[in-house]
Every structure is written in C-alpha cells, then in structure tokens.
Amino acid sequence: MSTQKTNYSHIFIDLVCYFYILLFVYAATSKLIDCEQFQVQLAQSPLLSAYAGVLAWLVPLSEYVLGSMLLFSSLRKVGLYGSLGLMSAFTAYIVIILNYADFVPCSCGGILESLGWTEHLIFNGVCVVLVLIALVCKGDRTSSRTRITSISLSLGIMLLSTSSVLLLFWNSEQLMHTENPFIRRYSHGVKKMKSIDLKSASYYLAGKDSAFFYLGNYRTPLRIGLLNRVTDSLMVKTIEVPEADLPSTAVQLRINPPYFYLIDGQISQVLRGDVGAWKSYQHFNGKISFNEYVLRDTTAIVARAYHPQTLQQDLLSIQLKDSLPYQFLTGILEKQVDGYFDVDGHLNYDSVTEHWVYTYNYRNSFQVLDQDVNLQYTGHTLDTLEQAQLRIDSISKPGQHKLTGSLLVNATTYSHNNLLYILSKVKGRYEPTKPWEQTETIDVYSLKDGSYRSSFYVYPEKEQRLTRFFVSDKAFYGFSGEHLVVYDLNPLLNVTH
C-alpha cells in the first residue's frame, strides 16, 4: 500500500513538473517573440514600470531556467521551489493590480492573454497549490523533520516572493513620480465623449465663466464665439471698436468677466469693454512690446518681453491703466543659449490655486510661481532634454535672431486645479511607434510637487490633429481643425487626486 502511495506521489510530481515545463516554455517563448510589446505592457504596470527593460528579459529567462531544471531529477526539487517562488510573485502581482490599478494590460503571452484579471488570479492560485502539493509529496517519503523543513521553506519562499513584489511596487512608484526614467504610464480610461463642430479652425480659448467658453479667433480677431457649456451651441458675436482704435490682425482676445480685452503686444495696446455689450470704450497704450500675455485679474497682466539690461526675454507685470506701466520680474526665466529663443515657452495661470506656471518649449523644465509671481520651484518633464537644442543664425541684436533649427519638447500647455497638462513632442521609452505617430500625447504633472502623474492619447478628428487645448474641472477640450473634441478626465483624476 505504501509502495502504491509512493507511485501515485511520483506520478503526481511528474505531471506537475511537465505542466510547469510546458507553461514556462510556452509563456517565455510568447514573451520573447514579441519582446517589444511585452516591454510596453510592463511599462504600463503600476508595479513594474521603472524596471520594464530588465524584467522584459529576466522573466522569460527565469522561466526557461526553471523549465530546464524541472527536466532533470537531480535538480527537480530546486526547480519546484523556484517555480513556487516565481508563481507566488506572479500571484502577488495580480492581487495588487486588482486592488490598486485602474487599467493594466496583461503581461502574459498567448492564450493567457485572453484571461481576465480575476480568472488569471484563479489560474495562478491553482498553480501555486499544485506545486505546494508536489513539494509535500516529494517530502512525504522522507522523515517528518524533513517534511516540516520543506513546508517551512515553501512558506518562507512565498513570503519572500510576495515581499519582493511589494517592494518593487513601492520603489517603482517612487521612481516613476520623482525620478522617472522617461517611461509614460497611459490612462486608457480617458475617452472621447463628443465632438463639437465650430465651423472654423481658427478658434482659441479667450476665457470662461460658469455659462460659456469664450473663443477668440486668430483670423478675425473682432469675432468672438460663445460656446454654451450645457448645450454646446455656439453663438458668434462681433466686437465693436471705434475706427480710431481698430487693431491689427496680431491682436488677441482675453476675457476676465465683467471685462473683455483686445491685446496687441506688438504695438503695446490694450482695448477694454464689457462682456455682453461687446463694445470697447477704453484703450491703453504703452511703450514696450510684449508677448505670451495672460490676465492676472482685471487690473494687470503678466507677459514676456525683451529686457534691454539683461539682454534676454524676461517676465513682466503690466498694469492695465494709462501708459501701461510695467515692472520686469527678472531672475525667473533661465538663459541657456541666447536668452531669446531658448527661454521661449508657455505661461499659464491656474485660477483655482492662483499659481503661475511657465513651461519651456525646448527643454524639460517648467517653473511654478506663486500668486505674486515669485518662483517656488523648478520642475522637470519626463524627457531627458535638459539643454535646449537650437541652431541660431545671429543673436547680435534683439529682433534680428533667426532660428534655423530646433528640437521641440513641449508644444503647448494648460494648468488647472493643481495639474499641469503638456502636449509632448518627445517619444518615451517602450512606447509603440504606431500609436505615437498617429496620436498626440498629453502628459499630466502635479503642481504640488512637480511629480509626473499620468498620460493619455488624443486622436485626430476628421484627420485633423490636436493643435491647442484647455481643461475644465472634469473634461479636456482639444482644438482639432474645425472641431472641439471633448474627453472625459474622470478616470485620470480619480487616480491622480
């Protein structure tokens, strides 16, 4: 009877070993056949993003080694312990995924890829139980002390494997948010909700209130679009301006209720009128040309201009009154090459937190400023381009610079509710080429500490790609040709906040 029991145990151990050999060889081969895709999937994991490059090779290699060990009787016991450790790590990984991830693509190849995460957890649990029973059966033919040692060792291996996965999770999250090795984590829950036909490709956001998004028009600056936030209906109004104050085509509209402003930084002129009446009745003329201007409130704007003393572009505060008195805010924009093109960037004002953000176009930096435009800290975007890569013909005189070549990093930005949204032009590590080339990527950063939070794709609308955008409390609005596409941000906000 004892001999029959031993034979059954031997058969069971052999079957478990053969099952694991097939499982490991199949899974490892599937991963290596499409190693690039496996790296992409690992990079999207909330546990393993920072280690995707190493694990993409280490995991299949470990599976091959363990499968080989299970072939030989002399190495079978060690192979079973190793299989227990690896499968316990896989199981712990799925448990954390189910409890902490909003969406993660499966990291397994072949038929296992069709399993849901719960089914995958059940499958892994069964595999762990099988190898545990096999180890107990293998120790059943030895002394009771050896069996106890075998059970204790098995439990210790499971605990060590689980602890290792937890440590990887904690450390990977720290690296992703603070020292990100240029690995994006995409929020696949951010989906397009609707598309609004604006009948024009020249609109941009000029301001907003609880009822409307106010849209300026680059081509016809005296026409304003009032987009109803509830019905999505668009009304077009024409701003009346006295003939003596007719602006040039360079003028842009800014709105901070109860006023609207027509601002022409090239000639240092500001026209003001009442929202709703759409007729300018007041004008201010200054003495300095400025650009990249943002309303601070109804009394001042913050802009950028060439400083004759520092010989570079600097931020300045301009009072909205006669002669447009201004004060330069030196020491904020950081010169690298010429102080002109290399400090080019986008200025945003977060009306919720009353913070300013300046994001550089040609390097991986953004600066967060308090409500008084004092520098709080300098943050960095995901990419590693710390130095602006520019080719400049001449920098001898202001206004005579000629940029002949550049590498654009951050195309356009918007800040809202302590988050910074950046349209990036630099492809990250482990990102599939096709989606990158066919979409636009928006990276999201926390303005509390400058850490990276998440990314999402914005797809072309009617074959027109995203050019500019803005954000409300729960939605992303992107201008794509003549359409305004609206994406639901709730899945991303639920994770980042």
C-alpha positions as CSV (number, residue, x, y, z in Angstrom):
1,M,0.0,0.0,0.0
2,S,2.8,2.3,0.9
3,T,4.6,1.5,-2.4
4,Q,1.3,2.3,-4.3
5,K,1.0,5.6,-2.5
6,T,4.6,6.4,-3.4
7,N,4.0,5.6,-7.0
8,Y,0.9,7.9,-7.1
9,S,3.0,10.7,-5.5
10,H,5.8,10.1,-8.0
11,I,3.3,10.3,-10.9
12,F,1.7,13.4,-9.5
13,I,5.1,15.1,-9.1
14,D,6.0,14.2,-12.7
15,L,2.7,15.6,-14.0
16,V,3.1,18.9,-12.1
17,C,6.7,19.2,-13.4
18,Y,5.6,18.5,-17.0
19,F,2.8,21.0,-16.6
20,Y,5.2,23.7,-15.4
21,I,7.7,22.9,-18.1
22,L,5.1,23.5,-20.8
23,L,3.7,26.6,-19.0
24,F,7.1,28.2,-18.6
25,V,8.5,27.4,-22.0
26,Y,5.2,28.5,-23.7
27,A,5.0,31.7,-21.7
28,A,8.7,32.6,-22.1
29,T,8.6,32.0,-25.8
30,S,5.5,34.1,-26.2
31,K,7.1,37.0,-24.4
32,L,10.4,36.8,-26.4
33,I,8.6,36.5,-29.8
34,D,7.1,40.0,-29.2
35,C,9.6,41.4,-26.6
36,E,8.8,45.0,-27.6
37,Q,5.1,44.6,-26.8
38,F,6.0,42.8,-23.5
39,Q,8.2,45.8,-22.6
40,V,5.3,48.2,-23.4
41,Q,2.9,46.2,-21.2
42,L,5.4,46.1,-18.3
43,A,6.0,49.9,-18.7
44,Q,2.2,50.4,-18.1
45,S,2.2,48.4,-14.9
46,P,1.8,50.3,-11.7
47,L,4.3,47.9,-10.1
48,L,7.0,47.4,-12.6
49,S,7.2,50.5,-14.8
50,A,10.6,51.5,-13.7
51,Y,12.1,48.0,-14.3
52,A,10.4,47.2,-17.6
53,G,13.7,47.0,-19.5
54,V,15.3,44.5,-17.1
55,L,12.2,42.4,-16.4
56,A,11.4,42.0,-20.1
57,W,14.4,39.7,-20.3
58,L,14.8,38.5,-16.7
59,V,11.2,37.0,-16.5
60,P,11.4,34.8,-19.7
61,L,15.0,33.8,-18.8
62,S,13.9,32.7,-15.4
63,E,11.0,30.7,-16.9
64,Y,13.4,28.9,-19.3
65,V,15.9,28.1,-16.5
66,L,13.2,26.7,-14.2
67,G,11.7,24.7,-17.0
68,S,15.1,23.2,-17.7
69,M,15.7,22.4,-14.1
70,L,12.4,20.5,-13.9
71,L,13.5,18.2,-16.7
72,F,16.3,16.6,-14.5
73,S,15.5,14.6,-11.4
74,S,18.6,15.9,-9.6
75,L,17.5,19.5,-10.0
76,R,13.8,18.9,-9.8
77,K,13.3,19.8,-6.1
78,V,15.2,23.1,-6.5
79,G,13.2,23.8,-9.7
80,L,9.9,23.2,-7.8
81,Y,11.0,25.7,-5.1
82,G,11.9,28.2,-7.8
83,S,8.6,27.6,-9.5
84,L,6.8,28.2,-6.3
85,G,8.6,31.5,-5.8
86,L,8.0,32.8,-9.3
87,M,4.3,31.8,-9.3
88,S,3.8,33.3,-5.9
89,A,5.3,36.6,-7.2
90,F,3.0,36.5,-10.2
91,T,0.0,35.9,-7.9
92,A,1.0,38.8,-5.6
93,Y,1.4,41.0,-8.6
94,I,-2.2,40.3,-9.7
95,V,-3.6,40.8,-6.2
96,I,-2.0,44.3,-6.2
97,I,-3.2,45.0,-9.7
98,L,-6.8,44.2,-8.8
99,N,-6.7,46.4,-5.8
100,Y,-4.6,49.4,-6.9
101,A,-4.7,49.7,-10.8
102,D,-7.4,51.3,-12.9
103,F,-6.3,49.5,-16.0
104,V,-3.2,47.4,-16.8
105,P,-2.8,45.3,-20.0
106,C,-1.9,41.7,-19.4
107,S,1.8,40.9,-19.4
108,C,1.4,37.3,-20.5
109,G,1.5,36.0,-24.0
110,G,-0.6,33.5,-26.0
111,I,-3.8,32.1,-24.7
112,L,-3.3,33.5,-21.1
113,E,-3.7,37.0,-22.6
114,S,-7.4,36.3,-23.1
115,L,-8.0,35.7,-19.4
116,G,-9.4,38.5,-17.3
117,W,-7.5,39.5,-14.1
118,T,-9.8,37.6,-11.8
119,E,-9.5,34.4,-14.0
120,H,-5.8,35.0,-14.1
121,L,-5.6,35.1,-10.3
122,I,-7.6,31.9,-10.0
123,F,-5.3,30.2,-12.6
124,N,-2.2,31.3,-10.7
125,G,-3.7,30.2,-7.4
126,V,-4.3,26.7,-8.7
127,C,-0.7,26.6,-10.0
128,V,0.6,27.6,-6.5
129,V,-1.5,24.9,-4.8
130,L,-0.2,22.3,-7.3
131,V,3.4,23.0,-6.7
132,L,2.9,23.1,-3.0
133,I,1.3,19.6,-3.1
134,A,4.1,18.4,-5.3
135,L,6.7,19.6,-2.7
136,V,4.7,18.0,0.1
137,C,4.5,14.7,-1.8
138,K,8.2,14.9,-2.6
139,G,9.0,15.2,1.1
140,D,6.4,12.6,2.1
141,R,9.0,9.8,1.5
142,T,11.5,11.3,3.9
143,S,11.5,11.9,7.7
144,S,8.9,14.1,9.4
145,R,11.6,16.6,10.3
146,T,12.5,16.9,6.6
147,R,8.8,17.4,5.7
148,I,8.5,20.2,8.3
149,T,11.6,21.8,6.9
150,S,10.2,21.6,3.4
151,I,6.9,23.2,4.4
152,S,8.6,25.9,6.3
153,L,10.9,26.6,3.4
154,S,7.9,26.7,1.0
155,L,6.1,29.3,3.2
156,G,9.3,31.3,3.5
157,I,9.8,31.4,-0.3
158,M,6.2,32.5,-0.8
159,L,6.6,35.2,1.8
160,L,9.9,36.4,0.3
161,S,8.4,36.5,-3.2
162,T,5.3,38.4,-2.1
163,S,7.5,40.9,-0.1
164,S,9.8,41.4,-3.2
165,V,6.8,42.3,-5.3
166,L,5.5,44.8,-2.7
167,L,9.0,46.3,-2.5
168,L,9.1,46.6,-6.3
169,F,5.7,48.2,-6.3
170,W,6.7,50.8,-3.7
171,N,10.1,51.6,-5.2
172,S,8.8,51.7,-8.8
173,E,6.1,54.2,-7.8
174,Q,8.7,56.4,-6.1
175,L,10.9,56.3,-9.2
176,M,8.0,56.9,-11.6
177,H,6.8,60.0,-9.8
178,T,10.1,61.6,-8.8
179,E,13.0,60.2,-10.9
180,N,11.1,58.9,-13.9
181,P,13.4,57.2,-16.4
182,F,11.2,58.6,-19.3
183,I,8.5,55.9,-19.1
184,R,5.0,57.0,-19.6
185,R,2.0,55.4,-17.9
186,Y,-1.1,55.8,-20.0
187,S,-4.6,56.3,-18.6
188,H,-6.6,54.2,-21.0
189,G,-9.9,55.3,-19.3
190,V,-9.7,58.8,-20.8
191,K,-12.1,58.5,-23.7
192,K,-13.6,61.0,-26.2
193,M,-17.2,61.9,-25.2
194,K,-18.2,64.2,-28.1
195,S,-17.0,66.4,-30.9
196,I,-18.4,69.9,-31.4
197,D,-18.3,71.4,-34.9
198,L,-17.1,75.0,-34.6
199,K,-17.2,75.7,-38.4
200,S,-13.7,77.3,-38.1
201,A,-10.2,76.1,-37.4
202,S,-9.1,79.5,-36.0
203,Y,-10.7,79.5,-32.6
204,Y,-8.8,79.5,-29.3
205,L,-9.8,79.8,-25.7
206,A,-10.1,83.5,-24.6
207,G,-11.7,83.0,-21.2
208,K,-14.6,81.2,-19.5
209,D,-17.2,81.6,-16.8
210,S,-20.0,79.3,-15.4
211,A,-22.1,79.7,-18.6
212,F,-19.8,80.0,-21.5
213,F,-16.4,79.2,-23.0
214,Y,-15.4,82.4,-24.8
215,L,-13.5,81.7,-28.0
216,G,-11.2,84.2,-29.8
217,N,-10.5,83.9,-33.5
218,Y,-7.0,84.2,-34.9
219,R,-8.1,85.1,-38.4
220,T,-11.0,87.5,-37.5
221,P,-10.0,89.0,-34.1
222,L,-13.1,91.0,-33.7
223,R,-15.4,88.0,-33.8
224,I,-16.0,86.0,-30.6
225,G,-17.6,82.6,-30.2
226,L,-19.8,82.0,-27.1
227,L,-19.9,78.2,-26.6
228,N,-22.7,77.2,-24.2
229,R,-21.2,74.8,-21.6
230,V,-24.5,72.9,-21.3
231,T,-26.0,72.8,-24.8
232,D,-22.7,73.0,-26.8
233,S,-24.4,75.6,-29.0
234,L,-22.1,78.3,-30.5
235,M,-23.1,81.9,-30.8
236,V,-20.9,84.3,-32.8
237,K,-20.7,88.0,-31.8
238,T,-18.8,90.9,-33.3
239,I,-17.0,93.3,-31.1
240,E,-17.5,96.9,-31.9
241,V,-14.3,99.1,-31.9
242,P,-14.1,102.8,-32.7
243,E,-12.4,103.4,-36.0
244,A,-9.5,105.2,-34.4
245,D,-8.8,102.1,-32.3
246,L,-9.1,99.4,-35.0
247,P,-6.5,96.8,-34.0
248,S,-4.1,94.9,-36.3
249,T,-4.5,91.2,-37.1
250,A,-2.0,90.4,-34.3
251,V,-4.5,91.3,-31.6
252,Q,-5.8,88.6,-29.4
253,L,-8.9,88.4,-27.1
254,R,-8.7,87.8,-23.4
255,I,-11.7,87.7,-21.1
256,N,-12.0,88.1,-17.3
257,P,-15.6,89.0,-16.6
258,P,-17.0,91.6,-16.4
259,Y,-14.5,92.8,-19.0
260,F,-13.0,91.7,-22.3
261,Y,-9.6,92.9,-23.6
262,L,-8.2,93.1,-27.1
263,I,-4.5,93.0,-26.6
264,D,-1.8,93.7,-29.2
265,G,1.6,93.2,-27.6
266,Q,3.5,94.2,-30.8
267,I,2.3,97.8,-30.6
268,S,1.7,97.7,-26.8
269,Q,-2.1,98.5,-26.9
270,V,-5.0,97.2,-24.9
271,L,-8.7,97.9,-25.6
272,R,-11.3,97.1,-22.9
273,G,-15.1,96.7,-22.9
274,D,-17.9,95.0,-21.1
275,V,-18.7,91.3,-21.6
276,G,-22.2,91.1,-23.1
277,A,-22.2,94.6,-24.6
278,W,-19.2,93.7,-26.8
279,K,-18.2,97.3,-27.5
280,S,-14.8,98.7,-26.5
281,Y,-14.8,102.0,-24.8
282,Q,-11.4,102.3,-23.2
283,H,-7.9,102.0,-24.5
284,F,-4.4,101.9,-23.0
285,N,-1.2,102.5,-24.9
286,G,2.2,101.5,-23.6
287,K,5.9,101.8,-24.6
288,I,7.2,98.3,-24.6
289,S,6.4,95.3,-26.9
290,F,5.4,92.2,-25.2
291,N,4.1,88.6,-25.9
292,E,2.8,85.5,-24.2
293,Y,0.4,87.5,-22.1
294,V,-2.0,86.2,-19.5
295,L,-4.6,88.2,-17.5
296,R,-3.7,88.4,-13.8
297,D,-7.0,89.9,-12.9
298,T,-9.0,93.0,-14.1
299,T,-6.1,95.3,-13.2
300,A,-3.0,93.7,-14.6
301,I,-1.5,91.1,-17.0
302,V,1.7,89.1,-16.8
303,A,3.6,88.9,-20.1
304,R,7.1,88.3,-21.5
305,A,9.3,90.9,-23.2
306,Y,12.9,91.6,-24.1
307,H,14.8,93.2,-21.3
308,P,17.4,95.7,-22.5
309,Q,19.6,95.3,-19.4
310,T,19.6,91.5,-19.0
311,L,19.7,91.1,-22.8
312,Q,17.2,88.3,-22.7
313,Q,13.4,87.7,-22.5
314,D,12.0,88.1,-19.0
315,L,8.6,88.1,-17.5
316,L,7.0,91.4,-16.6
317,S,3.9,92.7,-14.9
318,I,1.8,95.3,-16.7
319,Q,-0.8,97.5,-15.1
320,L,-4.0,98.0,-17.1
321,K,-4.2,101.7,-16.9
322,D,-2.9,104.8,-18.9
323,S,0.6,104.3,-20.4
324,L,0.6,100.6,-19.3
325,P,3.2,100.9,-16.6
326,Y,5.3,97.8,-16.2
327,Q,7.8,96.1,-14.0
328,F,10.2,93.4,-15.1
329,L,10.3,90.2,-13.0
330,T,14.0,89.3,-13.5
331,G,15.6,86.1,-12.3
332,I,12.8,83.8,-13.3
333,L,13.5,82.7,-16.9
334,E,16.7,80.8,-17.1
335,K,19.0,81.6,-20.0
336,Q,20.9,78.6,-21.6
337,V,21.9,79.7,-25.1
338,D,20.8,83.2,-26.2
339,G,18.2,84.2,-23.7
340,Y,15.8,84.8,-26.5
341,F,14.7,81.5,-28.2
342,D,16.0,79.2,-25.5
343,V,13.6,80.8,-22.9
344,D,10.6,80.6,-25.3
345,G,7.7,78.8,-23.6
346,H,4.1,79.0,-22.4
347,L,2.7,80.9,-19.5
348,N,-0.4,79.6,-17.7
349,Y,-2.4,80.8,-14.7
350,D,-4.2,78.3,-12.5
351,S,-7.3,80.3,-11.3
352,V,-8.2,77.6,-8.8
353,T,-4.9,77.7,-6.9
354,E,-3.8,81.1,-8.1
355,H,-0.4,79.8,-9.2
356,W,1.5,80.6,-12.4
357,V,3.4,78.1,-14.5
358,Y,5.9,78.7,-17.1
359,T,6.8,75.7,-19.3
360,Y,9.8,75.9,-21.7
361,N,9.4,74.8,-25.3
362,Y,12.9,73.4,-25.9
363,R,13.9,71.7,-22.6
364,N,12.4,69.5,-20.0
365,S,11.6,72.2,-17.5
366,F,8.7,74.1,-16.0
367,Q,8.6,76.7,-13.3
368,V,5.9,77.1,-10.7
369,L,5.3,80.6,-9.3
370,D,3.1,81.8,-6.5
371,Q,0.2,84.3,-7.0
372,D,2.7,87.2,-6.7
373,V,4.9,85.6,-9.5
374,N,7.7,84.6,-7.2
375,L,9.5,81.4,-8.1
376,Q,8.5,78.4,-5.9
377,Y,10.4,75.6,-7.6
378,T,11.6,74.3,-11.0
379,G,10.1,71.0,-12.1
380,H,11.1,68.7,-14.9
381,T,9.2,66.9,-17.6
382,L,9.7,63.2,-18.4
383,D,12.2,63.5,-21.2
384,T,16.0,64.0,-20.6
385,L,16.5,67.1,-22.7
386,E,17.9,69.4,-20.1
387,Q,19.7,71.6,-22.6
388,A,17.8,73.4,-25.4
389,Q,18.9,72.1,-28.8
390,L,18.8,75.1,-31.1
391,R,20.6,76.3,-34.2
392,I,20.6,80.1,-34.3
393,D,21.9,82.3,-37.2
394,S,22.5,85.5,-35.3
395,I,22.0,86.8,-31.8
396,S,23.8,90.1,-32.1
397,K,20.7,92.3,-31.8
398,P,17.2,91.8,-30.3
399,G,14.7,91.2,-33.1
400,Q,17.3,90.0,-35.5
401,H,17.6,86.5,-34.2
402,K,17.0,83.7,-36.7
403,L,16.2,80.2,-35.5
404,T,17.2,77.8,-38.2
405,G,16.7,74.5,-36.3
406,S,15.3,73.3,-33.0
407,L,14.0,70.2,-31.2
408,L,10.6,71.0,-29.8
409,V,9.9,69.3,-26.5
410,N,6.7,70.8,-25.1
411,A,4.3,72.1,-27.8
412,T,1.6,73.7,-25.7
413,T,0.3,73.6,-22.1
414,Y,-2.6,74.3,-19.8
415,S,-2.8,74.3,-16.0
416,H,-5.9,73.8,-13.9
417,N,-6.7,72.7,-10.4
418,N,-3.1,72.0,-9.4
419,L,-2.4,69.9,-12.5
420,L,-0.2,70.8,-15.5
421,Y,-1.2,69.3,-18.9
422,I,1.6,69.3,-21.6
423,L,1.4,68.3,-25.2
424,S,4.7,66.5,-25.6
425,K,6.6,66.0,-28.8
426,V,9.2,63.5,-27.5
427,K,8.6,59.8,-27.6
428,G,9.2,57.9,-24.4
429,R,10.9,54.6,-23.7
430,Y,9.0,51.4,-24.5
431,E,6.3,53.3,-26.4
432,P,5.0,51.6,-29.6
433,T,5.8,53.7,-32.6
434,K,2.4,53.5,-34.4
435,P,0.2,55.0,-31.7
436,W,2.8,57.7,-31.1
437,E,2.9,58.7,-34.7
438,Q,-0.9,58.6,-35.1
439,T,-1.9,60.4,-32.0
440,E,-0.9,63.3,-29.7
441,T,0.3,62.6,-26.2
442,I,-0.7,64.7,-23.2
443,D,1.4,64.3,-20.0
444,V,0.0,65.3,-16.7
445,Y,2.0,66.6,-13.7
446,S,1.1,67.5,-10.2
447,L,1.9,71.2,-9.4
448,K,2.0,70.4,-5.7
449,D,5.5,68.8,-6.1
450,G,6.2,68.7,-9.8
451,S,5.8,64.9,-10.0
452,Y,4.6,63.0,-13.1
453,R,1.1,61.5,-12.7
454,S,-0.1,60.0,-16.0
455,S,-0.5,60.4,-19.8
456,F,-3.3,59.9,-22.3
457,Y,-3.8,59.9,-26.1
458,V,-5.8,62.4,-28.1
459,Y,-6.8,61.1,-31.5
460,P,-7.2,63.1,-34.7
461,E,-10.6,64.3,-35.5
462,K,-11.6,64.2,-39.2
463,E,-7.9,63.6,-39.9
464,Q,-7.0,66.8,-38.1
465,R,-4.6,66.6,-35.3
466,L,-4.7,68.4,-32.0
467,T,-3.1,71.9,-32.0
468,R,-4.2,73.5,-28.7
469,F,-6.4,72.7,-25.8
470,F,-7.8,73.7,-22.4
471,V,-9.2,71.9,-19.4
472,S,-12.2,72.3,-17.1
473,D,-12.9,70.5,-13.8
474,K,-13.7,67.1,-15.4
475,A,-13.1,67.4,-19.1
476,F,-10.3,68.0,-21.7
477,Y,-11.2,70.2,-24.7
478,G,-9.0,70.0,-27.7
479,F,-9.0,72.0,-30.9
480,S,-8.6,69.7,-33.9
481,G,-9.2,71.5,-37.2
482,E,-12.8,72.9,-37.1
483,H,-13.8,70.6,-34.2
484,L,-13.5,70.9,-30.5
485,V,-13.1,67.3,-29.1
486,V,-14.1,66.6,-25.5
487,Y,-12.5,63.9,-23.4
488,D,-13.7,62.6,-20.0
489,L,-10.9,63.2,-17.4
490,N,-12.7,61.5,-14.5
491,P,-10.7,58.2,-14.9
492,L,-7.4,60.1,-14.7
493,L,-8.5,62.5,-11.9
494,N,-9.7,59.6,-9.8
495,V,-6.1,58.2,-9.9
496,T,-4.1,61.5,-9.7
497,H,-6.0,63.0,-6.8
